[in-house]
């Protein structure tokens, strides 16, 4: 066995290796996605609808069969519902 002197032992004790601290990994923050804003649909004014309805009414009075064909298929796009409502009211 090796004989180590007291002085050396002391030195060795002093020189004891310090444990390295492990660095904690930083967690990456997730980026929040921006919400897309919905575009508002342009509302048709009541005047426009009424004008359209009166036009349809006068048109359908001359062609009653065409009225049903168009009204039920809703071929008038965004005016369709309003036109139907106006026509139904008038034809009652």
C-alpha positions in Angstrom: 0.0 0.0 0.0 1.0 3.5 -0.7 1.8 5.6 2.3 0.5 9.2 2.0 1.8 11.8 4.4 -0.6 13.8 6.5 0.4 17.0 4.6 -0.5 15.5 1.3 -3.7 14.2 2.6 -4.7 17.6 3.8 -3.8 19.1 0.4 -5.8 16.5 -1.4 -8.7 17.1 0.8 -8.5 20.8 0.1 -8.2 20.2 -3.6 -11.3 18.0 -3.7 -13.0 18.5 -7.0 -16.1 20.7 -6.8 -19.1 19.2 -8.5 -20.2 21.1 -11.6 -23.7 22.3 -11.4 -25.8 21.3 -14.3 -27.2 24.2 -16.2 -31.0 24.1 -16.5 -32.2 24.3 -20.0 -34.6 27.1 -20.6 -37.9 26.2 -22.0 -38.8 27.9 -25.2 -42.1 29.9 -25.0 -44.6 29.0 -27.7 -45.6 31.9 -29.8 -49.3 32.7 -29.7 -51.0 32.7 -33.1 -52.8 35.9 -34.0 -56.5 35.4 -34.6 -57.6 36.4 -38.1 -60.3 39.0 -38.0 -63.3 38.1 -40.1 -64.4 40.6 -42.7 -67.8 41.9 -42.1 -70.3 41.3 -44.9 -71.7 44.4 -46.4 -75.4 44.7 -45.4 -77.8 45.7 -48.1 -79.8 48.7 -47.2 -83.6 48.4 -46.7 -84.1 50.9 -49.5 -82.2 48.7 -52.0 -84.2 45.6 -50.9 -87.5 47.4 -51.1 -86.6 48.8 -54.5 -85.8 45.4 -55.7 -88.9 43.9 -54.2 -91.2 46.5 -55.9 -89.5 45.8 -59.2 -90.0 42.0 -58.7 -93.6 42.5 -57.7 -94.4 44.5 -60.8 -92.5 41.9 -62.9 -94.2 38.9 -61.3 -97.7 40.5 -61.7 -97.2 40.3 -65.4 -95.6 36.8 -65.3 -97.2 34.9 -62.3 -95.7 31.5 -63.2 -92.2 32.9 -63.4 -92.7 34.3 -59.8 -93.0 30.8 -58.3 -90.1 29.4 -60.3 -87.7 32.1 -59.2 -89.0 32.6 -55.7 -88.7 29.0 -54.7 -85.3 28.5 -56.4 -84.0 31.7 -54.8 -82.2 32.8 -58.0 -82.0 36.4 -56.8 -79.1 35.9 -54.6 -79.0 38.0 -51.5 -82.3 39.7 -52.3 -84.0 36.3 -52.7 -85.2 35.9 -49.1 -86.5 39.5 -48.9 -88.1 39.3 -52.3 -89.8 36.1 -51.3 -91.1 37.6 -48.1 -92.4 40.7 -49.9 -94.0 38.7 -52.6 -95.7 36.3 -50.3 -97.1 39.3 -48.3 -98.4 41.0 -51.5 -99.8 37.8 -53.0 -101.8 36.8 -49.9 
